[in-house]
């Protein structure tokens, strides 16, 4: 079986569930909209619930490694249940979502 996007396991509603990273899904689907705008718009439009359909984590990142101007930034990562990821893929109405 070909895995197109890495599947991870996270705890949602006190159960271990398979999830995908929303940022990876966004890149795979080649969405033209900025990631943060796309994910928040879709969550609101389709009334997905945090803690049920997805969870958020914070990821500390550095913009330029080994640079004097390097500074840390916090990125919010969204981990989507497979059902949510499937629904988001289908509503994009492109070849990769089919």
Buried (B, 14 or more C-beta within 10 A) or exposed (E): EEEEBEEEEBEBEEEEBBBBBBBBBBEBBEBEEEBEEBBEEBBEEEEBEEEEBBBEEEEEEEEEEEEEEEEEEEEBEBBBBEEBBBBBBEEBEEEEBE
